């Protein structure tokens, strides 16, 4: 009797991971969702048949947990990543060493396919700890599992994102919209396209060992993105330029606050363009990139005057 393929998704309850879990389940896989908090991942169960999606307690900093999570799996997808360290060393432990641990365990378990979600901007020579550890994670993955498929998204957007929602909320509350490094360029990519890219890569043996850059159809300056958010939310706010030296002082204070709203490491990232550089892209995986304008207005609507429930004059 043939059994269904087993896919393990590390970080599957996160913003990106949940979309991948849903697609894997729709394709008929039994999906193990390797997370630290299984209760918080319980909402994923409704995305599949009874017993098809199984949250599994596993920390990627522990060898035994990772080995248990990949044991018997045919497919492993790693989506673990953080933008802010809650404790010193988290970037190295999670984005670099954790990735290597998953790759080595996957080899030991005889996993057939491994897909790793990295980021455009991964750079071993960057001054940003985030970018350096993303590059280290890629290197550790390749060293242990040469056939790994690496996907590097640009800024990812979607209903639960922390970019458009964050600035949409700010537009509804603040009389000004701060602009730091307004000329920096981004190429936002839709979360659904990234999840589709995972599935397309898994279906194509030619993607083994290949690194793809996942970017949207339009390059935006940071300033233009903020102006578009204001227009879409119907808010008239002053775009206030914040010089980088002042931003660094602000970040040094804010990174001590709960949640760390802004860090100096993020400022380093913000000062560098986050756009595709010419590696294989979504089109190489047969995917047409979704524009920001097609998706984002639907969830920014709630930040309009009146909560978007009725047409009101723009503020």
Long-range contacts (C-beta under 8 A, 24 or more apart in sequence): 4-28, 4-29, 4-30, 5-29, 5-30, 5-74, 5-75, 6-30, 6-31, 6-32, 6-72, 6-73, 6-74, 6-75, 7-31, 7-32, 7-73, 7-74, 7-75, 7-76, 7-77, 8-32, 8-34, 8-56, 8-69, 8-70, 8-73, 8-75, 8-76, 8-77, 9-33, 9-34, 9-76, 9-77, 9-79, 10-34, 10-35, 10-58, 10-60, 10-69, 10-76, 10-77, 10-78, 10-79, 10-80, 10-102, 11-35, 11-78, 11-79, 11-80, 11-81, 12-41, 12-44, 12-77, 12-79, 13-37, 13-40, 13-41, 13-43, 13-44, 13-55, 14-79, 14-80, 15-156, 15-158, 15-160, 15-161, 15-162, 15-191, 16-79, 16-117, 16-153, 16-156, 16-191, 16-194, 16-195, 17-77, 17-79, 18-44, 18-47, 19-158, 19-191, 19-192, 19-194, 19-195, 20-77, 20-79, 20-195, 20-198, 20-199, 21-47, 21-53, 22-47, 22-48, 22-195, 23-195, 23-196, 23-198, 23-199, 24-75, 24-77, 24-199, 25-49, 25-52, 25-53, 27-199, 29-74, 29-75, 30-54, 32-56, 32-69, 32-73, 34-58, 34-60, 34-65, 34-66, 34-69, 60-94, 60-98, 60-99, 60-101, 60-102, 61-93, 61-94, 61-97, 61-98, 61-101, 63-101, 63-105, 66-101, 66-102, 66-105, 67-105, 67-108, 67-109, 69-105, 70-102, 70-105, 70-106, 70-109, 70-111, 71-109, 72-109, 73-106, 73-109, 73-111, 74-111, 74-112, 74-113, 75-111, 75-112, 75-113, 75-114, 75-115, 75-202, 76-102, 76-106, 76-111, 76-113, 76-114, 76-115, 77-114, 77-115, 77-116, 77-117, 77-198, 78-102, 78-114, 78-115, 78-116, 78-117, 78-141, 79-117, 81-117, 81-118, 81-119, 81-134, 82-130, 83-130, 83-162, 83-266, 84-255, 84-259, 84-260, 84-263, 84-266, 85-129, 85-260, 85-263, 85-265, 86-260, 91-129, 91-130, 91-132, 91-133, 92-129, 92-133, 92-136, 94-133, 95-130, 95-133, 95-134, 95-136, 95-137, 96-133, 96-134, 96-136, 96-137, 96-140, 97-140, 98-137, 99-136, 99-137, 99-138, 99-140, 99-141, 100-137, 100-140, 100-141, 100-143, 100-144, 102-141, 103-140, 103-141, 103-143, 103-144, 103-145, 103-148, 104-144, 104-145, 106-144, 106-145, 107-144, 107-145, 113-147, 113-149, 113-202, 113-208, 114-141, 114-145, 114-147, 114-148, 114-149, 115-148, 115-149, 115-150, 115-151, 115-198, 115-201, 115-202, 116-141, 116-148, 116-149, 116-150, 116-151, 117-151, 117-153, 117-194, 117-198, 118-150, 118-151, 118-152, 119-152, 119-153, 119-154, 120-152, 120-153, 120-154, 120-187, 120-213, 120-214, 120-215, 120-274, 120-275, 120-276, 120-277, 121-152, 121-269, 121-272, 121-274, 122-152, 126-268, 126-272, 127-268, 128-265, 128-268, 128-269, 129-265, 130-265, 130-266, 130-269, 131-268, 131-269, 138-211, 146-209, 147-208, 147-209, 148-208, 148-209, 149-201, 149-202, 149-207, 149-208, 149-209, 149-210, 149-211, 149-212, 150-210, 150-211, 150-212, 151-194, 151-197, 151-198, 151-201, 151-211, 151-212, 151-214, 152-211, 152-212, 152-213, 152-214, 152-279, 153-189, 153-194, 153-214, 153-215, 154-186, 154-187, 154-188, 154-189, 154-213, 154-214, 154-215, 154-216, 154-274, 154-275, 154-276, 155-186, 155-187, 155-188, 155-189, 155-274, 156-188, 156-189, 156-190, 156-191, 156-194, 157-188, 157-189, 157-190, 157-191, 157-292, 157-295, 157-296, 158-190, 158-191, 158-192, 158-295, 159-298, 159-299, 160-191, 161-191, 163-188, 164-229, 164-296, 164-299, 164-300, 165-299, 165-300, 167-225, 167-226, 167-229, 168-229, 168-232, 168-233, 168-300, 168-302, 168-303, 169-303, 171-229, 171-230, 171-233, 171-235, 171-237, 171-303, 172-233, 172-235, 172-303, 172-304, 174-237, 175-237, 175-238, 176-237, 176-238, 176-239, 176-240, 177-226, 177-229, 177-230, 177-237, 177-238, 177-239, 177-240, 178-240, 178-242, 179-222, 179-223, 179-226, 179-239, 179-240, 179-241, 179-242, 180-222, 180-242, 180-244, 180-247, 180-267, 180-270, 181-222, 181-244, 181-267, 181-270, 181-271, 182-221, 182-222, 182-223, 182-226, 182-239, 182-241, 183-221, 183-222, 183-223, 184-221, 184-222, 184-270, 184-271, 184-272, 184-273, 184-274, 185-219, 185-220, 185-221, 185-222, 185-273, 185-274, 185-275, 186-219, 186-220, 186-221, 186-222, 186-225, 186-273, 186-274, 186-275, 187-215, 187-216, 187-218, 187-219, 187-220, 187-274, 187-275, 187-276, 188-216, 188-218, 188-220, 188-225, 188-292, 189-214, 189-215, 189-216, 189-282, 189-289, 190-216, 190-289, 190-290, 190-292, 190-295, 192-290, 193-282, 193-287, 193-289, 193-290, 196-285, 196-287, 197-282, 197-285, 197-287, 200-285, 200-286, 200-287, 201-285, 204-285, 207-285, 210-280, 211-279, 211-280, 212-279, 212-280, 212-281, 212-282, 212-284, 212-285, 213-276, 213-277, 213-278, 213-279, 213-280, 213-281, 214-281, 214-282, 215-275, 215-276, 215-281, 215-282, 215-289, 216-289, 216-290, 216-291, 216-292, 217-289, 217-290, 217-291, 218-291, 218-292, 219-275, 220-292, 222-270, 228-292, 229-300, 232-296, 232-297, 232-300, 233-300, 233-303, 233-304, 234-304, 234-305, 234-312, 234-314, 234-315, 235-303, 235-304, 235-305, 235-314, 235-315, 236-314, 236-315, 244-271
